[in-house]
Amino acid sequence: MNELIYQVGTEKFFDEAVEAVEAQTSVHGFRVLYTHAYQAILAVKGFTRGPTSNSNHQ
């Protein structure tokens, strides 16, 4: 089976990148069906992680 992987880097913070993807998706006639809060889901299960950051973004 062929796998489709499309990956793009960004200088944006995680939340900014999510908002940009959602905005551009609607511009092209599509929509984001689901957004999962994995950090919150894992925290309930006892896995903690600090906030995401972009060391290149000041």
C-alpha positions in Angstrom: 0.0 0.0 0.0 1.3 3.5 -0.9 1.6 6.0 1.9 0.9 9.7 1.4 3.0 11.9 3.6 2.9 15.7 3.2 5.0 17.7 5.6 5.7 21.4 5.8 7.8 23.3 8.3 6.8 26.7 9.8 8.2 29.4 12.0 4.8 29.8 13.7 3.9 28.7 17.2 1.7 25.5 17.2 -1.6 27.4 17.9 -0.8 29.9 15.1 -0.1 27.1 12.7 -3.4 25.3 13.5 -5.3 28.5 12.9 -3.5 29.1 9.6 -4.3 25.6 8.4 -8.0 26.0 9.4 -8.2 29.4 7.6 -6.6 28.2 4.4 -8.6 25.0 4.4 -11.8 26.9 4.2 -10.5 29.3 1.6 -10.1 26.2 -0.7 -13.6 24.9 0.0 -12.7 22.3 2.6 -13.1 22.2 6.4 -11.4 20.7 9.4 -13.6 18.0 10.8 -12.0 17.4 14.2 -9.3 18.9 16.4 -8.0 16.8 19.2 -6.5 18.1 22.4 -3.9 15.4 22.8 -2.0 17.3 25.5 -5.1 17.4 27.7 -6.1 13.8 26.9 -2.6 12.5 27.9 -2.6 14.7 31.0 -5.7 12.9 32.2 -3.8 9.6 31.8 -0.8 11.0 33.8 1.4 12.0 31.0 2.5 15.6 31.3 4.4 17.8 28.9 5.3 21.4 28.8 3.8 23.8 26.3 4.9 23.5 22.7 7.3 26.2 21.7 9.3 27.3 18.6 12.8 28.3 19.6 13.2 30.1 16.2 10.1 32.3 16.9 10.9 35.3 19.2 
